[in-house]
Amino acid sequence: MRTPLRLRVDRIACDGRGLCAELLPELVVLDDWGFPVLRTDVVPDHLAVVAREAVELCPVLALHLERERA
C-alpha cells in the first residue's frame, strides 16, 4: 500500500497571493488575511496532477508535496 501524498504550506515563506486556492480549491481555502488554510493535507489521487502544478506555480515556493515514509 502506498503512503498518501501530502500537501504542506511553509507559512513563513508564503506571502498570501492566493494562487494555491485558485488552482486547488478542493484542498486550500484562504483565511481572512488571504493566507492558505488546508482543508486536509492528504492529496487524493485524482488531484495529484493539479497539486503538483500548484506547487510548481507558487511564486514564493511555499507549497510542498511529500510522501511520508512508512
N, C-alpha and C positions, 0 to 999 in steps of 0.2 A: 504494500500500500504506500502510495506517495504521500509525503507530508504536504500540507497545503501551502500555497503561495500566499505570502502576507505583505501587505502594504504598510509602509512606515512613513511618517512625516517628521522631518527634522524641524522642530518648532523654532529653533534658533536661526536656521538658515532661511526659513520661509518669510516672505515679506507681504503675504496676503494678496497676491494678484488674482487668485481665484480660478486660474485656468484648470486646475485639477478638478474642481467641482463642475466646471462646464463639460469637461471631457468624460468624467466618471461620476455622474450624479447618483448612480446606484450605490456608491460607496462613500462619497465625500459630500458633506454639506458645509456651508460657511457659517461661522459664528457671527455675532453682531458687529464685529470689527473686520470681517472679511477673511478671517483665518480658517483653514480647514479643520474640520472635525470628522473623524472617520465613523461611519455608521457601524462598520465592522472592519477589522484588519484582514480578514480572510477573503481572498480574491477567488470567486467562483471560476471554474474553468472557462465558462463562456465569456468572461470579462477579462481574461488574461491578456489578450492582444491589446485591448483598449487600455488596460492598466500599464502595460509596457510603453505604450505611446505616451500616456500621461507622464510617466517617469522621464522619458526622453525629452519631452517638450517643456518640462518645468524650467522656467528661466533662471532659477537660482539653485537648481539641483537639490531641492528639499524633499523630493519623493524618492523612495527606495522600495524595491521588491526583494524579498528574500524567502528562502525555504528554511524552515527550522530543521536542524539536524536531528535525526531520530536517535 
